[in-house]
Amino acid sequence: MRNKVLVTGGTGYIGSHTVVELQNSGCEVVIADNLSNSKIEVLDGIEAITGIRPLFEKVDLSCAKECTEFFTKHTGINAIIHFAASKAVGESVVKPLLYYRNNLNSLMNILEAMKEFNVPNLVFSSSCTVYGQPDKLPVTEATPRKEAESPYGNTKTICEDIIRDTTKANPELKGIALRYFNPIGAHPSTKIGELPLGVPGNLIPFLTQTVAGMRAELSVFGNDYNTPDGSCIRDYINVVDLAKAHVVAINRLIEEKQKSNYEFFNIGTGKGVSVLELIESFERATGEKVPHKIVGRRAGDIEQIYADTTFSNKELGWKSEKSLDETLLSAWNWQVALNK
């Protein structure tokens, strides 16, 4: 019997790439999304890649009534990947209640539905933001979490705790939190990729839009950090590699390979790359120049963070495969396809 997987936020950036990998692995996929930060046309891209148009339902899962109605209608789901959340760090500082209401309520409604409708398995989209600015690098799963720099980051920490406590109180439920580092790039087909609505809040779409002439120049926030070239360091992971980690996590749950009811894993490359190194890599991979200037530091930015992926590589049997140059070229090819 095919596994039926619900993907919340499945028309979003990471969600859409994960739907592709799930369908390619033989899963039946249902998408629930309120389209607040994505477009319905993403379904066309998913269908073009896989030959299958996933079932789609427009629904706001932060509304308990809508959530219950969704699960009443869509039966037979045996696993959920929960992406649906507000995710702009800056906006969360200005509108904390919006973030707490949406991100916490949607998760709690889903967990209630899992109990009521006998859905045992949950993979949660978490983030390396839970580590704050770590005292030691690289970050392992044993690295202590720190107080979040933003309400968005805090929702990830609180959601992890909610899942941990709920699976402890309800042994029939199992959860895995994947702590992403910095997802970038696009599907090699150029049918789906990062598609921010309005001015991009993330580095790569802003960079590609700048090179495409849609933005004047890219701002590099700070060159006076305690790093080799003074710019911030992050762990940039290809979005397709990240999507594949979700398929592995789903299989781990369904095949009951977990060591405990609640687990968490770092999903990154294990390599730290500075913003200036990233720009160099993009120029090398694409042959395009990136107009950029150094500006002052941005509030809330941490200096550097990158993953130790030893545990996730060993336990999940998963590892990132695509190079930074290849990943950045895929992001540029997606931008070129969009411009056409």
C-alpha positions in Angstrom: 0.0 0.0 0.0 1.3 3.4 -0.9 2.1 5.8 1.9 -0.2 8.9 2.0 1.6 11.9 3.2 0.1 15.3 4.0 2.5 18.2 3.3 1.4 21.4 5.0 2.8 24.5 3.2 3.4 22.3 0.2 3.3 25.1 -2.4 6.1 26.9 -0.6 9.8 26.8 -1.4 11.0 23.8 0.6 7.5 22.2 0.6 7.3 22.1 -3.2 10.7 20.5 -3.6 9.8 17.9 -0.9 6.5 17.1 -2.6 8.5 16.3 -5.8 10.8 13.9 -3.9 7.9 12.3 -2.1 6.1 11.6 -5.4 9.3 10.4 -7.0 9.6 7.9 -4.1 6.1 6.5 -4.7 4.2 8.4 -2.0 0.7 9.8 -2.5 0.8 13.4 -1.5 -1.9 15.8 -0.3 -1.0 19.5 0.1 -2.7 21.8 2.6 -1.7 25.5 2.1 -3.4 28.9 2.6 -1.3 30.5 -0.2 -0.4 33.4 2.1 3.2 33.2 0.9 3.1 31.1 -2.3 1.3 30.7 -5.6 -1.1 28.0 -6.8 0.9 27.8 -10.1 3.6 25.9 -8.2 1.4 22.8 -8.7 2.0 23.1 -12.4 5.8 22.9 -11.8 5.4 19.9 -9.5 3.3 18.2 -12.2 5.7 19.0 -15.0 8.6 17.4 -13.0 6.8 14.3 -11.7 3.9 13.8 -14.1 1.6 13.8 -11.1 -0.5 16.7 -9.9 -0.8 16.4 -6.1 -4.2 16.8 -4.4 -4.4 20.4 -3.1 -6.7 21.9 -0.5 -6.6 25.6 0.4 -6.9 25.7 4.1 -5.8 27.7 7.1 -4.6 25.1 9.6 -4.2 27.7 12.4 -8.1 27.7 12.5 -9.1 24.6 14.5 -12.5 24.3 12.6 -10.8 24.3 9.2 -8.2 21.8 10.4 -10.8 19.4 11.6 -12.8 19.7 8.4 -9.7 19.0 6.4 -8.9 15.8 8.3 -12.5 14.7 8.2 -12.4 15.0 4.4 -9.0 13.5 3.7 -8.8 10.1 5.4 -6.0 7.5 5.3 -3.1 9.9 5.9 -0.3 8.0 7.7 2.3 10.8 7.9 2.6 14.6 8.0 5.4 16.9 7.0 4.6 20.3 8.6 6.1 23.3 6.8 3.2 25.7 7.1 4.4 28.7 9.2 5.2 32.4 9.0 8.9 32.7 8.5 10.2 36.3 8.1 12.6 37.1 11.0 12.2 40.8 10.7 8.4 40.8 10.4 8.2 38.5 13.4 10.0 41.2 15.5 7.3 43.8 14.5 4.3 41.4 14.6 5.1 38.8 17.3 1.5 37.9 18.0 0.8 37.1 14.4 3.8 34.7 14.5 2.9 33.0 17.8 -0.8 32.7 16.8 -0.1 31.2 13.4 2.9 29.0 14.1 1.8 27.6 17.4 -1.9 27.2 16.7 -1.3 25.4 13.4 1.0 22.9 15.0 -1.3 22.3 18.0 -4.3 21.8 15.7 -2.4 19.3 13.7 -1.3 17.3 16.8 -4.9 17.3 18.0 -6.0 16.0 14.6 -3.3 13.3 14.7 -4.8 12.0 17.9 -8.4 12.2 16.7 -7.8 10.8 13.2 -5.1 8.2 14.1 -2.2 9.8 12.1 0.9 8.5 13.9 3.9 10.2 12.2 5.1 13.8 12.0 8.1 15.4 10.5 8.6 19.1 11.7 10.3 21.8 9.8 12.6 23.3 12.4 15.7 25.5 12.1 19.2 26.1 13.3 17.9 29.3 14.8 17.2 27.3 17.9 20.9 27.3 18.6 21.3 31.1 18.6 24.9 32.1 18.5 26.6 28.9 19.6 29.6 29.0 22.0 31.3 26.2 20.0 31.3 25.3 16.3 30.4 23.2 14.5 26.9 22.7 16.0 26.0 19.1 17.0 22.6 17.8 18.1 24.1 18.0 21.7 24.7 21.7 21.4 22.4 23.5 23.9 19.6 25.6 22.4 19.8 29.3 23.3 17.2 32.0 23.8 16.0 32.9 20.3 17.0 36.2 18.6 13.4 36.7 17.2 9.8 35.6 17.8 10.1 33.5 14.6 13.1 31.6 16.1 11.2 31.3 19.4 8.3 29.6 17.7 10.6 26.9 16.4 11.9 26.3 19.9 8.4 26.2 21.4 7.1 24.0 18.6 9.9 21.5 19.2 9.0 21.4 22.9 5.3 20.9 22.1 6.1 17.9 19.9 8.4 16.4 22.5 5.8 16.7 25.2 2.9 15.6 23.1 4.7 12.4 21.9 5.8 11.7 25.4 2.2 11.9 26.7 0.8 10.0 23.6 3.1 7.1 22.9 1.1 6.3 19.7 2.5 9.5 18.2 6.0 9.9 16.8 7.9 13.0 15.7 11.1 14.0 14.1 12.3 17.7 14.0 14.7 18.5 11.2 16.8 21.6 12.1 17.6 23.2 8.7 20.6 25.3 8.2 20.4 27.7 5.1 18.4 26.2 2.2 19.3 27.6 -1.2 19.1 26.7 -4.9 16.3 25.4 -7.1 15.2 22.2 -8.8 17.5 21.5 -11.8 14.5 21.4 -14.1 13.9 25.1 -13.4 10.2 24.3 -12.9 10.2 25.2 -9.2 12.4 27.3 -7.0 12.4 30.1 -4.4 9.6 32.5 -5.3 9.3 35.2 -2.7 6.3 37.5 -2.9 7.5 41.1 -2.8 11.0 42.2 -1.8 13.0 39.0 -0.9 14.0 38.6 2.7 16.5 35.8 1.9 20.0 36.3 0.5 19.9 34.2 -2.7 16.7 35.5 -4.3 17.8 39.1 -3.6 21.2 38.3 -5.1 19.8 36.7 -8.3 17.2 39.5 -8.7 20.1 42.0 -8.4 22.1 40.2 -11.1 19.0 40.1 -13.3 18.7 43.9 -13.0 15.6 43.9 -10.8 17.5 45.4 -7.8 20.2 48.0 -7.8 22.7 46.1 -5.6 23.1 43.6 -2.9 23.9 44.8 0.6 26.4 42.7 2.5 25.6 43.4 6.2 28.9 43.9 7.9 32.5 43.1 7.1 33.8 43.5 10.6 32.8 40.2 12.2 35.3 37.8 13.7 35.5 35.7 10.6 38.3 35.3 8.0 36.9 37.9 5.6 34.7 39.8 8.2 31.3 38.7 6.7 28.9 36.3 8.3 29.3 32.6 7.9 26.4 30.2 7.3 25.9 26.6 6.2 24.2 26.7 2.8 22.4 23.5 1.8 20.9 22.6 -1.6 17.1 22.6 -1.3 16.8 19.2 -3.2 19.3 17.6 -0.8 17.1 19.0 2.1 13.9 17.7 0.5 15.4 14.2 0.3 16.1 14.3 4.0 12.4 14.6 4.6 11.7 11.4 2.6 14.3 9.6 4.7 12.7 10.9 7.9 9.2 9.8 6.8 10.5 6.3 6.0 12.3 6.2 9.4 8.9 6.9 11.1 6.8 4.6 9.0 9.3 1.7 9.2 9.6 2.3 13.0 13.4 2.7 13.0 13.3 5.5 15.6 15.3 5.2 18.8 12.7 7.3 20.7 9.3 8.9 20.1 10.8 12.3 19.4 14.1 12.8 17.6 15.9 15.8 16.0 18.6 16.1 13.4 20.8 18.8 11.9 20.3 19.1 8.2 23.2 21.0 6.6 26.5 20.4 4.7 28.9 20.6 7.6 30.7 23.5 5.8 30.7 27.2 6.8 30.7 29.7 3.9 30.9 33.5 4.3 28.7 35.9 2.4 31.6 37.2 0.4 32.7 33.6 -0.4 29.2 32.9 -1.6 29.3 35.9 -3.9 32.6 34.6 -5.3 31.2 31.1 -5.8 28.1 32.5 -7.6 30.3 34.6 -10.0 32.5 31.6 -10.7 29.6 29.2 -11.3 27.6 31.6 -13.5 30.1 34.0 -15.1 27.9 36.8 -13.9 29.1 39.7 -11.7 27.2 40.5 -8.5 26.8 44.3 -7.8 27.2 44.6 -4.1 28.3 47.0 -1.3 29.3 46.6 2.3 26.8 48.2 4.7 26.5 48.1 8.5 25.6 45.0 10.5 21.9 44.0 10.6 20.2 43.6 14.0 19.6 40.0 15.0 22.2 38.5 12.7 24.5 35.9 14.3 28.1 35.9 13.4 28.6 32.3 12.3 26.9 29.0 12.4 27.4 25.7 10.6 26.5 22.1 11.2 28.2 19.0 12.3 26.2 16.4 10.3 27.9 13.3 11.6 24.9 12.2 13.6 22.3 12.8 10.8 24.6 11.2 8.2 25.0 8.0 10.4 21.5 7.7 11.9 19.5 8.7 8.8 21.9 7.4 6.2 21.5 10.8 4.5 24.0 13.4 3.4 24.1 16.5 1.3 25.5 15.8 -2.2 25.4 18.9 -4.3 28.3 21.4 -4.4 27.9 25.1 -3.6 28.7 26.1 -7.2 26.2 23.7 -8.6 23.6 24.9 -6.2 24.1 28.6 -7.0 24.0 27.8 -10.7 20.6 26.2 -10.2 19.4 29.4 -8.4 20.6 31.5 -11.3 19.0 29.2 -13.9 15.7 29.4 -12.0 15.9 33.2 -12.0 16.6 33.2 -15.8 13.6 30.9 -16.3 11.4 33.3 -14.3 12.5 36.3 -16.3 11.5 34.5 -19.5 
